[in-house]
Amino acid sequence: MNIVKKKQFKAESKKLLDMMINSIYTNKEIFLRELISNASDAVDKLYYRSLTDKKVKVDKDDLEIRLTIDKDNRTLTISDNGIGMSESELEDNLGTIAKSGSELFKENNDKKKDIDIIGQFGVGFYSAFMVSDKVEVLSRSIDSDKAYLWTSSGASGYEIEEAKKDSNGTEVKLYIKESNDDVSYEEFLQEYNIELLIKKYSNYIRYPIKMLITTKDKDDKEIKEDKTLNSMIPIWKKSQKDVKDEEYNDFYTDKFYDYEKPLKVIRSEVEGRCSYTSLLFIPSHAPFDYYTKDYEKGLQLYSKGVLIMDKCSDLLPDYFSFVKGLVDSLDISLNISRETLQENYQIELIAKSLETKIKKELETMLKEDRENYEKFFKDFGMQLKYGIYSSYGMKKDVLQDLLIFKSSKEKKYVTLKEYVDNMKKDQENIYYACGESIDKIDLLPQVETVKDKDYEILYLTDYMDEFVFKMMMEYSGKKFMNVQDEKLDLDSDKEKEQLEKKNKENSDMFTSMKNYLNDKVSKVQFTHKLKNHPVCLTTVGDVSTEMEKVLNQMPNNEGVKAEVILEINENHPISKKLEELNKKGKTEELEKYTKILYSEARLIEGLPIDNPTELTNLVCELISK
Ligand code: ADP
């Protein structure tokens, strides 16, 4: 007599089941990944048993997972010839949700979060109910001659009865739901689609996943052909020497939707507290949405060849967000990872080790393949700089040696280390100048004097550059100095003394000049910073004129102003002229000269002038004299 046992699910299992049945989760397709992964585990278990138990004989080549579609009855069956389940195992394993699963429940009471977790790790067997009205599990344990059929139509409970099965293993039969207005379930009954899903989620399962596929023979007659749907050995598991560069490149362009091959392929195998294989790519150009908020960083995360997550963002720091690729780890299993990802210690370990690896590879590229590095830096350098800036300099140690800047000597890119190594004996600072382009920067009056001293200047043409230097404060004990900073001082002690004296003598004149300019400058003074140019503007304090420009382009800017000093070349004939006008009490003319000089200085800096008409009138008046 066939005894049928009717049972209720345990409370927590019931909750999870409810959630699955009523799931609004859009990624319903992941049920297949879960069931395939269970089947693969069952085959694994049998295989390991055979290694230690002489009674269990297994021919490795026979191990397989099989999919069967029956369109007429709307069923999809996932079968394996693995270890199987006894009656009590069916009850324990499928009637109660695993302990880790119940913990997931306690931690995540609100529904939204649960749904995210389905996306991240899946919740095993019960996900079958996202797509099925009824599930039958026919199983025979390797330790028994008897087979049992477990049946459930969801929340009402399940039944177990004795059944017939010729050999060990498990068949999970899903009665696929009817489609409704919102969701189409038909795709789970289509060979083509199932094949795509296997390729997407389970391509690298170690056992063949087979299915009878309908094709046409040469007479156009439909025939059934047995096909292995998965490739089984992932490219990142193949021995390095067996994979050609081309294959990596094809894999990258295919998988990460790029039309250009990657700039660099980084493959590593790590054994240790957390063992993993990774295959990373540095793209040769930034994706079109890279610098927008739509761009999502992350690496694919595999556990023993099973895709668990498509974009695991915790594996990459923001400043390396351009890296594409994947990580496959034995230590992150579908079972143990039912906790929120952020708290996963393994992920943290892997992320740390990847960061070091990426940094090292970039450094090597910088040293050995400068051309490609410059290409890389053009597209992604901004992200590295932003890493320093947004961490308030805390990430400086990781990133500072990856930065390159065009420099005044030879006009090529140099690293900060190269700059410092090339510094003159008497040089104290790292000099830089800001502007839109190198040509424009070269026209800055102060640049000439610094160059005359044979000091190298870094050209900062990116709007973020100076902010980054401010965050870094110094490199290798050398301070950064904007050539337009008032503090720029290249004089000898004697020259300094003489200049100070001169400035003191003329302090009244400078006060008047400052007044003529309605306090648009905080000070007027003579300088030795200039060689041939008559005037320049310098800034005092933290905000330079270049930073003022950037800050004021930002939304909600608070009208930040750089504190500006008007400096006049003491060695230029204009300084004598000013002194003369002042001595003779020709205040009206002194005012006109002051206004012209100030406007000139602004023009040189690339700053707008307040009143162009006034300036042109003044110049005309003077030249017609
Ligand atoms: P998980 O696989 O994450 O432990 P599941 O709910 O998917 O959780 O499965 C529960 C248990 O049921 C598994 O741990 C396993 O012992 C058993 N099981 C599921 N599918 C199979 C299968 N095809 N063959 C043998 N045992 C299985």
Boltz pocket constraint, residues with backbone or C-beta under 6 A from the ligand:
constraints:
  - pocket:
      binder: B
      contacts: [[A, 34], [A, 35], [A, 38], [A, 39], [A, 42], [A, 80], [A, 82], [A, 83], [A, 84], [A, 85], [A, 89], [A, 93], [A, 94], [A, 96], [A, 98], [A, 123], [A, 124], [A, 125], [A, 126], [A, 169], [A, 170], [A, 334], [A, 335]]
      max_distance: 6.0
